[in-house]
Amino acid sequence: MASRATIAFLALLAAGLVLTGCAKKHRVTATAPAPPQIRSGETGVASWYGHPYHGRPAADGEIYDMESFTGAHRTLPFGTWVRVVNLSNQKTVDVRIIDRGPFVDGRVIDLSHAAAQAIDLIGPGVARVRLDILSTPPAGTAGAWYGVQAGAFADPDRAERLRGSLEREYGSARLVLRPGSPALWRVIVGREPSEQAAANLAIKLRQEAGTAFVVRLDAPGKTHRSVGDSSQAGSQP
């Protein structure tokens, strides 16, 4: 029969192994980004964009052709195919996500000219739609990271003042330039491993900045469009 000292030693050893395993799990959870959340049946307002973005690189690097069936979404992975249903007339169009935007409250997708024309969106400029996910690209080896856009300004000094104040409070804030006429400076806060974590941060930021949207943080060097990208519809903030 084992002595009480031996039993005590084995118990301590087992407890140590359990604690070590828990610590390892905690570190992985805290650092690894979660798989992107793919929503089906998302509803909101759609807008469209054409010139001056036609012929320029989209956020995924390919050249934007306003007569192809493509769209911009703030968080869906590039290459996702989405069926857009115009809820005012039930017309549908299938588009591939290649760009980022629209960064306007309540809007969920920015369509190419051709896609907007297919569902009679050109005239009104905006319409309430439903997005149904048709397919997604194969999962990559790296997960997605998310941030929050807290503002966009033509004046870089105003953008820098907001960025500085948010950085002091939240620890991470940067400026992203959207070239154009006029150019806009986007203020992006945080680097969260899940869309839900970024949404929680957005709730806090709305109390301070007044506006906040969850955005996907794509690889550095990508071209990003920004607030008010829909040159044909809606007003710029």
N, C-alpha and C positions, 0 to 999 in steps of 0.2 A: 504494500500500500504506500502511495506517495506521501511524503511528509507534508505538513502544513506549509513549510517554507517553499517547497517545490510547487505546490498548488498556487500559492500566492504569486510566485514568480511567473508561472504560466498565465495567470489571470492578467497581470500587469503587461506581459508581452502581447496578449490578445488585444487589450485595450489600446496599446500603442499602435498596433497595426490598423485598428479601426479609425483612430484619430488621423493617422497618416493618410489613409484612403480618403477621408472626408476633406482633408486639407487640399489634396490633389484635385478633387472634384471642384472645390470652390475656386481654385485658381483657373481652371479651364473655363468655368462658367463666367468668370469675371472678365476674361480676356478674349474669348472666341466670339465672333459675331454669329448671330443666329441666322438660319436660312431665311431668305426673303419671304415675307408674307404675301401670298397671292390671293387677292380678293376677287370674287366673282359676284356680279350683280351690284357693283358700286354705282351710285347715282350722283349726279351733280350737273353742272353746266359745262357744255362744250363750246369752244371757240375755234377759230381757224387762223392760219398765218400763211402768208405768201412772200411777196417782196417786203423788205430787202433781203430776206433770208434765203430766197431761192438761189441755188448755186453755191451756197456757203457750206462749210462742214457742219454737220449735225453733231450732237453731243457724243454719239458713238463713233465719230470719225468719218462716216461716209458723207458724200455730198448730198445736201437736201434738194430734192426735186419736188416742187409743189404740185406737179401733175402725177406723182405716184401716190399710192395708197399707204400713207404713213401717218404717224402721230407722235405727240410728245406727252409724257406722263412724268409726274414728279418722282415716283418710286418704283414702278414696274421695271423688271430687268429688260435690257435691250434685247430685241429679238422676240419679245412676247407678241403674240397675235391676239388682237382684241376685236370683238364684234361690238360696234357702237350702234345703239338703238335710239333713234330720235323719238322721244316719248310724245311729241306733239303730232306726229304723223305715222309712227311705227316703221318708218324706213330704216334700213340697216346698211352698214358698210363695215368691211373687215379691214383693219389696218395693222401695220407692224410698228412697234414702238422703237424709234431710233433717236429720240431727242428728249430733253428735259423741259418741263413746264407743264401747264401754265402756272405762274406764281401769282395768282389772283384769287382772293378768297371765294370759295364756293365752286370754282372751276376745277374739273377733274381731268380734262384732256384737251389738247390743242391739235386740231386736224389739219392735214394738208388741204390745199385748194380743191384737189380732185375728190378727196374723201368728203369734204364739206359739201361739195356740189351734189354728191350722190345722195345725200340725205336732206337736201334743200336747206342747208345752213347758210348759204352765201348771202341771201337777202336779209334775214333777221340778224345775222352775225353771231348770235349765240342761241343755244337751245338746251333744254334739259334733256339729258340722255342717261342711258344705262350702259354700263360696260360689262360684257360677258367675256371671260378669258377663254380663248379657243385652244391655245397651246403656249407653252413656255420653253425657253431654251434649256438644254441640259445643264444641270447644276455644276457650277465650277468648283474648283478646289477651295476657293476662299469665299467666305460669307459676305454679306452686305453690311455696310456701315451707313448710318443715317445721321443727319444734322438737322438744324432748324434755321430757316431763313427768317430773320427778324426785321428786315427792312431792305430797301433798295433806293439809292439816291443818285441823281445826276451830279450832285456836288460831293466830291470825294472827301471834303473836310467834314461834312455832316455825317457821312458814312463812317469816317474814322472816329469821330466823337462817340457815336453809338457803339462801334466795335470796342473801343477802349473801355467804356463803362460796363459793357457786358462781359468783357474778358476779366475785369476785376472781380465781378460777381460770380461768373460761371467757370472761369479758368481756361476757356478755349473759345476764341472767336477770331474770325479772319474775314478779309475782303476778297470777293471774287468779281472780277471785271467782266461785264457783258458788253463787248464792243457793239457799236451801233450809232444811230443818230437820233437822240443823244445816247452816249454811253452811260451805262448804269452800274453803280457799285453795289453789289449784293453783300449783306452782312450775314455770315453763316456762323452759327453757334453750335458747339458741341460735336462730339463724335461718339455716337451711341451704337451698341452692338445689335439693337433690334428696333424695329419701327415703333413698337409700343413704348420703349424707353424714350425715343425721340418725341413721341406724342405727349408723354408726361412732361418732358422739358418744354414743349411748346405751350402747354397750359400755363406754366410759370412765366414764360416769356411774354405771353399776351397781356399779363397784368402790368408788365413794365414797358414793353415796346408797342403794345396795341395791336400788332399783327405778327403772326408766326405760322409758318408752314413747315411740315416735315418734308425734307428733301433727301434723296439718295446721294451719297458721297461716292461719285464715280472715280476711276483711277485718275491721278494727276495728269494734267496735260490735255484732258478732254476739253472740247469747246462747249460752253454752257450758254444757253439763253437765259433770260431773267424776267423780272417783273414787267408786265405789260407787253409780253412778246407777241400777242395777237395783234398784228399791225392793222388788221381789217375790222376788228370788233372790240368793243369795250373801251374803257378809259384807263389810262395809266395812272397809278397811284403817285 
